[in-house]
Amino acid sequence: MSNKGHVSKSADKVSYEEALDLTGHGRYNYGLLFACFMIIIAMGIDIFGLGIIATAATCDLQMTIKEIGVLSSMPFAGIIVMSYPWGYLSDTRGRKLVLMYAMCGSFISAVLSSLAPSWQVLAALRFISSAMSSAAESATYALLGECCNSRSRARYMLLMTSALMLTPTLYYIWGYFITKLDFSIPLLGIVYRPWRLLTLVMALPLGIGALLLYFFSESPKFLANVGRSQEAVDALKRIYVGNGGKPENFPVREIYLEEGSKEAVPEFSLHSLWTQIAPLFQPPLLWRTLLLYYLTFVIYIANNSFAIILPTILNVFFTSYASSSAGAGFCDLFRMAGEDNTTVLAGHDRISVAKEGSECSGSIEDNTIWAGCAHGLSFFLLNALISQCAGRRKVLSISILLVAAAAAFVIDNTGEAISGLIFFYIFLTTAMVFGVVSSYFVDLYPTSYRGMVACLGMMVARLSAFAGTNLISSNMIEHCSVAIYSIAGLVISGAVAAALLPVGAL
């Protein structure tokens, strides 16, 4: 067990952070990190992997572009609807409890969606699945952050974001191999084709994540916060033992929270919901809440608005580049695509409708696969590298946002398309700030409100991403430069907001 130190006498009553430091840092923390890492990957695949499922199922479920749009929006709808309830339950019923029920429910719904007879049923089941798995967005960060000491907490938060970066690589690779299979099996009134197997495989991490979490304790800080002090000490002892200590040597007998304890779990009511959210928008938490939510709005509208339609952007770019003249800039290629609308619908949005009497093909184009893998893997490695600088997260956030904004202003001014594409990828590094904001949600709020503030933050994130995606996709062809410059200006304002964040934590 590392970083535990030596304690020669019993510590009768210590603060929670002191007790957590005494548990050390070792196997238990690594195991919990892996379990939470798996849950975040499962959530990312469940929510963002629907695009590749929709692409492969287009012909089989006879979907039009409009219907694919409705289907693809279901994960965002699920997150928006359930973010508030998950935050409330996480703060009042427990991090682990919420995650266990949510991931099991999401797993069941995702498995059933592989048998959906129509796109409407698939949409309904994916709505339920994403609504359940969205609990992972906040509860995992709170659980992990409250079970590891202050020296490793920020680094772990950034590593969790790396998990989300890794998900595209996983589901694109699975999609590549599984959709190349060739089988059609009549089953329960449907025809079981490769896209259904892909849906089933993509559901498995949800069940694995729930199973892994079974072997770990509830957050000791949550237990102490709701008055279950002895259970909190027992949970801390379990961490101590898991990290290599002997049970009889654990020196802590009683703990206290620096910010105080709620000492009770309220009964569910509209009043209790209001009680849970109101302090976030009142002094002394009001200013930091507004700052964090604005920063969340900026980074998600700047990144997800482009990242969600990235396969289409790349396909339009390379298709137009092949026929472009010398000196054509990044946005020139999209204006060319607007003149020839046959190049616009590609990547995620390609429709492969089978002619009457022919067999449906659920294969995914190779270019889409490799582009998705390269994007996901490179950003995963970059985020893992940045996590080593977690101790300077405020400077890190400001630097990333300023560099991204500068890259955005240069994208269409290089006089050459490929260099513009390189700067476009640099601009997408705004995703590296996701983990920093999540770590602030853990550090800057009392235990009673961490789950709620993070879940409401995800509502802000998904609403901004939903709105931004529609704005960008509708303006990328005719107003590419204006769209990019507008987002760049927004990113600069986000850097200013990051500069105003407090350095310390509660």
N, C-alpha and C positions, 0 to 999 in steps of 0.2 A: 504494500500500500504506500503510495507516494504522497508527499505534501501533507501528511497527517501530523507530523510533529510528535513529540513525546510529552505526555501528561502524566505526572507522577502522583497527583492527588485528585480526589473526586471534585468535580465542579458541580456543586449542588444546584445552582440556578444561574444559567447563562443566557445571553441573548441568542436569538435563532441563528444569526450569521456566525457567531462564535461556535455554536454547537455544530453547524454545518461544516465549518473549517475543521473541527475535531474528527469528523467522519472520514476525512481524507479524500483522496481522489484516485480511483482505481477501477477495478473490474465492474463494480456496480454502475459507476458513471458511464463507462464505455458501453456496457450492455444497454442501459437506458437510452443513451445516445443512438445506438443502433436501432432499438425499437422505435424511437420517435422518428429517426431517419426513414425507416421503412413506412411508417404511417404517413409522413409527408410525401414520400414517393407515391404511395397508394392513392392519396388524395389528388396529387397532380395528374396521375394517369387517369383517374376516374373523371376529373373535371376537364382537363385539356386534351385528353386522348380521344374524346368523343368525335373530334374532327376527322380523325383517320378512320374511325368506325363508319361515320356518315359517308365518307368517300367510298369505302369498300361496299357499303350496303345500298348505294344509290340505285342501281339497277334492280336489285332483288326486291326492294321495297317501293320501287317506282316513284322516286321522289323528284320533284321539280326543284329549281334553285330556291324558290320561296320557301318550300317545305324544309329544305336543308337548313335554311336560315333559322327557321323556327326551332328545329331540332337542335341546332348548334347553340342556341341561346338558352337552352334549358339549364345547363350548369350555373350560369350567372343568375338566373331566376331563383334557383334553389339556394344559392349562397345568400342572396339578398333577403329572401324570406326567412331563413333560419339563423342568420348571423346574430341577431339580437337574442333569441331564445337560447342559443348555445352559450353565449356570453353570460347570461343570467344563470344558467344551470351550472356552468363551469365554476362560477364564483360562489354558488350557494350549495351545490350538491357534490362537487369534487371534480378534479381534473381527470383522474383515471376513470372514474365511474362514467363520466360523459363520453370519454373516448372509447371505452369498451362497448357501450350500447350503440354509439354512433357508427363505429366501424363495422360492427356485426350487422346492423341494419343496412348499411351501405353495401356490404358484401352480398347480402341476400338479394337486394334490389338489382344490383349489377349483374348477378348470375341470372336472375329471371329475365333481364333485358336481352340476354343472348337468345332467348326463345320468343322474342316479340314477333307477333304475326303481322304487324303493320308499323309504319313510322310513328303513328300517333301513340301506340302502346309503348314503343321504344322511348319516345319523348317523355311520356309520363313516368316511366320507370327510371329514366336517367335524371329526371327532376328530383325524384325521391332519393336516388343514390347520391347525387351531388349535394342535396340539402343535408343529408346525414354526414357525409364525409367532410363537409366544410367545417365541422367541429374541430378538425385537426388544425385548422389555421391558427387558432389561438390557444387551445388547450395544451397542445404539445409544447409550445414555447413556454407556457406558464409552468407545466409539470417539470420540464427539463431544467428551466432556469431556477426553480425553487428546490432542486435536488442536487445542484452542483455549486461549488464554492465560488466566491466572487472572482478568483483568479482565472477560472476557466469559463465563466458564464458567457461573456461576450463572444468569445471564440466559438463556443458551442452554438450560439444563436446564428452566427454567420455560416457555420457548417450546415445548419438546418436549411438555410436558404440554398446552399449548394445542392441539397437533395432535390429541391424543386427545379433547379437548373438541369439536373440529370434526367428528369422524366421524359423530355422529348426524344432523347437518344434511345431510351428503352422502348417506348411504344412505336417509334418509327422502325427500329430493328425488328421487333416482333411482327409489325405489320408487313415488313418486307418479306420475311420468310413464310409467315402463315398464309398471307393472301396469294402466294405463289402455288399453294397446294391446290389440287383439283379434285373436289369431291362434292357430291350432291346427295344427301341422305334424307328421304322422307321421314319426318318425325313429328308426331303429335299435331298434325295438320299444317306443318310448315316444312320447308326444305332446308335442311341443315347444311349451310355452306361455310367456306373458310372465315368469312367476317364474323359469323356467330362464334366460332372457336376462338377467334381473336378477342372478341368481347369477353368470353369466359376467362381466357388467360389474363386479360387486363384486370379482371375482378379479383384474382387470387391475392395480390398484395394487400388488399383490404382485410381479408381473413387472416393472413399471416401477421399483419400488424396487430390486430386484436389479440391473437394468440400470444405473441411476444410480450405484450403489455401485461398479460395475466401474471407474469413472474416478477412483477415489480410492485412496490408499495404506492399508496396514495401520497400526494405531496404532503410532507410533514408540515410545511408552512400553512397549507390550507387547513389541515387538521387542528393546528394550534389556533388558527384564526377563528374557527367556529367553536372553540371551547373544548375540543377533544385533545387535551394536553397530553394525557398518558399515551394515547395512540400516536401522537406526534413524536414523543420520545422513543416509542417502540419502532416507529418507521426510521428514525435517525439511527437507532441501534442496528437496524437491518442494513442500512447503507454502510455503516461502520464495519459490520461483519462481512458484507459483500465486497468491501474494499480490502479485506485481509486481516481485520482486527478480530480479537477474541471477545465474545459477548461480555465476559466478566470484567474486561478492562475498559469498557465504555464508560467514560467519566461523568456523563450528563445524567442528572436525575430529574431536572425540571428546566423548562425554557420559558422565555417571555419574548414577545414581539416588540420591537422598538417603536412601531407605529400604533401599538395597541391591538386589541382583539375585539371582534364583534360579539364573541361569546354566545352566539345563537344563530341558527339557520332559520330564516323567516319562512312562514307558510306562503305558498304561492298565491299572489293576488296582484291586481293592477297597481295597488299601492306599493307592494314590495318591488315590482318592476320599476316604478318611478323612483323609489328609494335607492335602487341600485344604480340608476343612470344619472339622477339629478346632480350628485356631487361632482361628476365629471365636467359639468358646465357651470360650476360655481367656484368662487375663490376657495382655496388657493390653486385648484387644479385647472381652472378655466383656461388660463393662458397657454399652458403646455398642451392641453387638449386641442385647442385651436391650431397651434403650431404643428403638432403631429398629424392632425387630420388634413391640414393643408398640404403638408409635405407628402402624405400618402396620396392625396388627390393628384399632385403634380407627377410623382414618379410613376404611378399606374397609368395615368392618361398618356404620359409621354412614352412609356415602354409598351404596355399591353396593346395600345391602339395600333401599333405597328407589328408587334410580335405575333399577335393572333392571326394576322393576314400575311405573315412573312412568306409562306410558300408561294402565294399568289404574287406578291411583290417581286420575289426572286425570279419566278417564271416569266413574268412580264418583262423584267429587266433583261434577262439573257436572250429571250426571243427577239426583243427589239434591238438589242445590241448587235446581234448577228447581221442585221440589215441596216444598221445606222451608218451615217457618214462620219468622217473624222471630225473631231471637235464637238460631238454631241455630248451634252452633260447628262447628269443623273436624271433630272426631271424631263429633259428632252425625250428620253426613251419612253416615258409614260405618256407624253403628249402624242408620240408616234403610235403608241398602242391604242389611244383613243380614236385615231384615224382609221385603224384597222381593228375593229372590235373582236376579231377572231382570236387575238392574242390575249384578251383580257381574262376570259374564263379558263383558268388553268390551275395547276397545283391542287389545293384543297377544293376548289370550286369546279373542277372538271366534271361534266356530266357524261356518263357512258351508258346511254340508253340502248338496250338491245333491240334489234329489229325483230319484228314479229316472227316467232318460230325459232329464233336463235337463242343461244344460251347466254345467261348473264355472266359478265366478267367482273370479278370483284378485286382485281389486281390494283396495286398502287404504283404509280410511275416511279422509276428509279431516281430521277432528278429530285423529286419531292422528298424521297427517303434520305438521300445523301445530304441535301441541304439542311433538313431537320436535324440529322445526326451531328453534323458539323457545328451547327448553332448551339445545340444543347450541350455537347461535350466540351466545346471551347469555353463556354460560359461557366460550366461546372468547375473546370480547372482554374479559371480566373478567379472565381468566387472563393474557392478553397485557398488560393494563394493570398487573396486579400484578407481572409479570415485571420491570417497570422499577424495582421496589423490591427486587431480588434481593439487594442488599448487606445487607439487614436481614432475612434469611430466618428467623432464630430468633424475633425479635420478631413477624414476619409470621405465622408458624405459630401462636404463642401467641394472637395477637389474633384470627385467623380462627376458631380452635377455641372461644375464649371467646364470641365473637359468635354463632357457630353454636349453641352450647349454650344461650345466653340466648334465642335465637330459638325453639329447640325447647321451652323451658319456657313460652313465651308462646303458641305455636300454638293450643292449645285453651283459652286463657283470655282471648281477646279479646272473646268474646260475639258474634262475627260471623264468618261462614265465609270471606269473601273476604280479609279481613285475615289470618286464620289461614293461608290459602294463600300469601300474600305472605311471611309468616314461615317457612313451610315451604320456600319457595325459598331464603330466606336461610340456612336450616339446611343445605341441600344444597351451600352454598359450601365445605363441608369438602373437596370435590374439589380446591380450590385448593392443598391441602397435599400432594397427590400428588407434584408436581414438586419441592417442597422436600425431601421425604424421599429422592427419587431422587438429588438433588444431594448429599445427605449420604452416600449409599452410594458415590459417586464420591470425595468429599473425605476421608472419615474412615477409609479402609482402604487398605492397601498395594495396589499394582497387581496382585499375584498373587491377591488375594482379592476384587476388586471385582465381577467377573462372578458369582462364586459367592454372595456376600452379597446381591446384588441379586436373583438368581434365587430363592434361598431366601425372600427377602422377598416375591416374587410368589407363592410357594406359600402363605405366611402370608396374603397379601392375598386370594387366590382361595378358600382354605378358609374364611376368615372371611366373605367375601361370599356364598359358597354356603350356609353355615350361617345367616347373618343373613337372607338372602332367604327361606328356608323359615320361619324364626321370625316374621319380619314379616308375610309373606303369610298365615300361619295365625292371626295375632293382630290384624291390622289392623281387622277387623270388630268383634269382641267386646271387645278390650282395646287399643283404639287409644291412649288416653291413657297407659296403663302402658307400652306399647311405646315411645312417643316419650320419655317421662320417663326410662326406663331407658337409652335411647341417649344422651340429653342428659347423664346422669351419667357415662356412659362417655367422652363427648367431653371433659368437664372433666378426667377423669383423663389423657386424652391431652394436654391443655394442660400439665398438671403434668409429664408425661414430656418434652414438648418443652422445657420450661424447664430440664430437667436435662442437655440435650444440650450437648456442648462447643461453644464458639464457633469455635475454630480448626480447621485441617485438617492432615493429614499433609504 
